[in-house]
Amino acid sequence: MNWNAIISNRTPVRTKDSTSFGYVAGEYKDSFLVIEGRTVSHEYVIPKDKVDHYDGRELSLKIRHDEINRDYEL
């Protein structure tokens, strides 16, 4: 995957249960940064191995929205 393009395009993220989950804002080693929310934002560091696929428009995760917990939050 071209992470530079994914980051620069602020690619939207969707969880396994089809919930919209912010956008990709950065990359660090084997993880990527997701920012969720507009006025009150939350930042999450998600391991790249949690990516299911990228269709050129959206990054889909292998995990459900309710599985994203404080373990991933900054």
C-alpha positions in Angstrom: 0.0 0.0 0.0 1.1 3.5 -0.7 0.8 5.0 2.8 2.0 8.4 1.7 -1.0 8.7 -0.7 -3.4 7.3 1.9 -2.2 9.8 4.4 -2.1 12.8 2.1 -5.6 12.0 0.8 -6.9 11.8 4.4 -8.4 8.4 3.4 -11.5 7.5 5.3 -11.5 4.4 7.6 -14.3 2.0 8.0 -14.6 -0.8 10.6 -15.6 -4.4 10.0 -19.1 -3.6 11.0 -19.4 -0.8 8.4 -19.0 2.0 10.8 -17.3 5.1 9.5 -14.2 5.7 11.7 -12.4 8.9 10.9 -9.4 9.2 8.5 -5.8 8.2 8.2 -3.6 11.1 9.4 -0.1 9.5 9.8 2.1 6.4 9.9 4.5 5.2 12.5 6.5 2.0 12.0 3.9 -0.9 11.8 0.9 1.3 12.7 -1.1 4.2 11.4 -2.8 7.1 13.1 -6.5 7.6 12.8 -8.3 10.8 13.8 -12.0 10.5 14.6 -14.3 13.4 15.2 -14.3 17.0 14.2 -14.9 19.3 17.1 -13.8 16.9 19.7 -11.3 14.5 18.1 -9.8 11.3 19.3 -6.6 9.9 18.0 -5.9 6.2 17.6 -2.8 4.2 16.7 -4.0 1.1 14.8 -1.6 -1.7 13.8 -1.3 -2.2 10.1 -2.1 -5.9 10.5 -5.7 -4.8 11.4 -6.2 -3.6 7.8 -8.5 -5.8 5.8 -8.2 -4.0 2.5 -7.9 -0.7 0.7 -10.1 -0.2 -2.4 -8.5 3.1 -3.5 -11.0 5.2 -1.7 -11.4 3.8 1.8 -9.4 1.7 4.2 -11.3 -1.2 5.7 -10.4 -2.7 9.0 -10.6 -6.3 10.2 -12.0 -5.2 13.6 -15.4 -3.9 14.7 -15.9 -0.4 16.0 -16.6 -1.7 19.5 -13.2 -3.5 19.5 -11.4 -0.2 19.1 -10.8 0.7 22.7 -8.4 2.5 24.9 -5.6 0.1 23.9 -5.5 2.0 20.6 -6.3 5.5 21.8 -3.5 8.0 22.3 
